[in-house]
Amino acid sequence: MALKRTQVLIVGGGMVGLALACALAKAGRQVTVVEQQARTHDFPAEPTLRVSAINLKAQQWLRELGAWQRLPDDRRCDYQGMDVWDQDSFGRIQFNAADSDLPHLGSIVENAVVETALWQTADALGVNLIHGVSVEMPEFQEQDVTVQLDSGDIILAQLLVAADGGNSKLRQHVATPVVHRDYEQQGLVATIKTSLPHQGIARQAFHAGGPLALLPMADPHEVSIVWSLPVTDAQRLCQLDETQFNQALTVASDNRLGLLTCVSQRVSFPLTMRYAQRWVYQRQVLVGDAAHTIHPLAGQGVNLGFGDAYLLAQQLNQLGSLNGQWNDAQLQRQLRHYERARKTAALRHIATMEGFHQLFRPRNPVLRLARAVGLKAVDKANPLKDFFLQQANQI
Ligand SMILES: Cc1cc2nc3c(=O)[nH]c(=O)nc-3n(C[C@H](O)[C@H](O)[C@H](O)COP(=O)(O)OP(=O)(O)OC[C@H]3O[C@@H](n4cnc5c(N)ncnc54)[C@H](O)[C@@H]3O)c2cc1C
């Protein structure tokens, strides 16, 4: 058993926790990350299932940290356009990077590939990376917080960051009240071969049951799907044989990419909105999905988390220290500022997602007409499209 000291202990080496670690280490902070899964410096040899749309703002920051440039070209697709339509009506909205003088609208990358690039970067920046162990619950003291690892080691930190995902145990440990909404949907995720090329366009078809996203991958004939469905439909689709599933998916995609063939497992995730009402508790602060989870229909979850990490790093990097020790009052002031600003950002996203979810859910013909007219109107009004693009490019 060893006792180790660190300025910041980040529990959770997902995309958000690692990005924060890099930003703090780059400014000379002493950082330790504990990740419960085993990790390596090698990119996964085989394609992995979970992908994210990383927006331009997040990419810029990850490049500044030195991580984005580590992504292998053949594991990333920079998408040039978006095509969103309503299957039940004539509503359609299209975005094009060139129309807005942008190099592209964002990139689709496997989560595991982004995590590996960040892991390598964090290591190069001198972050103390511990993996394959979990943490026992923390004990808070006046000047620090003590965390025991299940390996028996003990870490003493000035600040504990909970970056341990949507089911954050650290958040639960301090009994943080959470606003929770079960969408009663699951997100079915799979990798799909398409008979027609995707042409670098991210597509999304809205159905009465929920949206089907077809996210372009580096291979011009491969997309990753996120199909939001009522729970029973998701379960039924996961159990269909391959031929039946491929047919159902091709129909749901309106044949826009020709015949679709699933080439991976089909896995579904429960879709929930969660919003922690308190992000700072003594020497513990929440970031990323530990603080908020949102519906994946706009592909914004991790971008919002990067925004948390960006601001928290900025706040902490402004703090002066005496003998490596932060002044407690100043630390609390910076944390409160972070909490206020990022709660506002999270609530804005949650409200937008809620609006989309309500608009596209019901079978009500009046709402169907409203959303068709709404999509048409947005498609014609460039300032409105620009507004949507701006929203999608904030972190
Ligand atoms: C179906 C689906 C599709 C999505 N698509 C998109 C998209 O296109 N774009 C987008 O921006 N977002 C998307 N999201 C959201 C995105 O995946 C999440 O917002 C993002 O992964 C959150 O990152 P995180 O680092 O906060 O948490 P996580 O990725 O959950 O990472 C948490 C880490 O903490 C570790 N951990 C947990 N407990 C402990 C412990 N006790 N000790 C040590 N380690 C621990 C875990 O192993 C994990 O590595 C999607 C979500 C879903 C469900």
The ligand as a MOL file (V3000), in Angstrom:
LIG
                    3D

  0  0  0     0  0            999 V3000
M  V30 BEGIN CTAB
M  V30 COUNTS 53 58 0 0 0
M  V30 BEGIN ATOM
M  V30 1 C -26.1730 6.0290 -28.0800 0
M  V30 2 C -25.3680 7.2580 -27.7860 0
M  V30 3 C -24.8370 8.0300 -28.8370 0
M  V30 4 C -24.0890 9.2040 -28.5810 0
M  V30 5 N -23.6260 9.9540 -29.6170 0
M  V30 6 C -22.9560 11.1040 -29.3700 0
M  V30 7 C -22.4590 11.9490 -30.4280 0
M  V30 8 O -22.6120 11.6730 -31.6190 0
M  V30 9 N -21.7990 13.1200 -30.0980 0
M  V30 10 C -21.6170 13.4690 -28.7940 0
M  V30 11 O -21.0470 14.5550 -28.5440 0
M  V30 12 N -22.0410 12.6950 -27.7790 0
M  V30 13 C -22.7130 11.5300 -28.0340 0
M  V30 14 N -23.1400 10.7540 -26.9980 0
M  V30 15 C -22.8050 11.1590 -25.6300 0
M  V30 16 C -21.3390 10.8100 -25.3080 0
M  V30 17 O -21.0890 9.4430 -25.5730 0
M  V30 18 C -21.0730 11.1110 -23.8360 0
M  V30 19 O -21.4890 12.4370 -23.5610 0
M  V30 20 C -19.5600 11.0080 -23.5180 0
M  V30 21 O -19.0780 9.7090 -23.7590 0
M  V30 22 C -19.3290 11.3770 -22.0490 0
M  V30 23 O -17.9440 11.3370 -21.7750 0
M  V30 24 P -17.4390 11.2930 -20.2560 0
M  V30 25 O -15.9580 11.2380 -20.3520 0
M  V30 26 O -18.0980 12.3760 -19.4720 0
M  V30 27 O -18.0310 9.9500 -19.6710 0
M  V30 28 P -17.7540 8.4240 -20.0820 0
M  V30 29 O -17.4580 8.3060 -21.5400 0
M  V30 30 O -18.9070 7.6380 -19.5630 0
M  V30 31 O -16.4230 8.0530 -19.2910 0
M  V30 32 C -16.4320 7.7860 -17.9080 0
M  V30 33 C -15.2060 6.9420 -17.5910 0
M  V30 34 O -15.1240 6.7680 -16.1760 0
M  V30 35 C -14.7380 5.4370 -15.8980 0
M  V30 36 N -15.2150 5.1290 -14.5430 0
M  V30 37 C -16.4980 5.0300 -14.1090 0
M  V30 38 N -16.5200 4.7520 -12.7880 0
M  V30 39 C -15.2270 4.6890 -12.3600 0
M  V30 40 C -14.6180 4.4400 -11.1030 0
M  V30 41 N -15.3270 4.1920 -9.9900 0
M  V30 42 N -13.2610 4.4280 -11.0290 0
M  V30 43 C -12.5050 4.6810 -12.1320 0
M  V30 44 N -13.0560 4.9120 -13.3610 0
M  V30 45 C -14.3930 4.9280 -13.4660 0
M  V30 46 C -15.4000 4.6310 -17.0010 0
M  V30 47 O -14.7710 3.3850 -17.2040 0
M  V30 48 C -15.2510 5.5600 -18.2130 0
M  V30 49 O -14.0520 5.3260 -18.9230 0
M  V30 50 C -23.8900 9.6010 -27.2370 0
M  V30 51 C -24.4100 8.8370 -26.1620 0
M  V30 52 C -25.1490 7.6930 -26.4490 0
M  V30 53 C -25.7380 6.8950 -25.2910 0
M  V30 END ATOM
M  V30 BEGIN BOND
M  V30 1 1 1 2
M  V30 2 1 2 3
M  V30 3 2 2 52
M  V30 4 2 3 4
M  V30 5 1 4 5
M  V30 6 1 4 50
M  V30 7 2 5 6
M  V30 8 1 6 7
M  V30 9 1 6 13
M  V30 10 2 7 8
M  V30 11 1 7 9
M  V30 12 1 9 10
M  V30 13 2 10 11
M  V30 14 1 10 12
M  V30 15 2 12 13
M  V30 16 1 13 14
M  V30 17 1 14 15
M  V30 18 1 14 50
M  V30 19 1 15 16
M  V30 20 1 16 17
M  V30 21 1 16 18
M  V30 22 1 18 19
M  V30 23 1 18 20
M  V30 24 1 20 21
M  V30 25 1 20 22
M  V30 26 1 22 23
M  V30 27 1 23 24
M  V30 28 2 24 25
M  V30 29 1 24 26
M  V30 30 1 24 27
M  V30 31 1 27 28
M  V30 32 2 28 29
M  V30 33 1 28 30
M  V30 34 1 28 31
M  V30 35 1 31 32
M  V30 36 1 32 33
M  V30 37 1 33 34
M  V30 38 1 33 48
M  V30 39 1 34 35
M  V30 40 1 35 36
M  V30 41 1 35 46
M  V30 42 1 36 37
M  V30 43 1 36 45
M  V30 44 2 37 38
M  V30 45 1 38 39
M  V30 46 1 39 40
M  V30 47 2 39 45
M  V30 48 1 40 41
M  V30 49 2 40 42
M  V30 50 1 42 43
M  V30 51 2 43 44
M  V30 52 1 44 45
M  V30 53 1 46 47
M  V30 54 1 46 48
M  V30 55 1 48 49
M  V30 56 2 50 51
M  V30 57 1 51 52
M  V30 58 1 52 53
M  V30 END BOND
M  V30 END CTAB
M  END
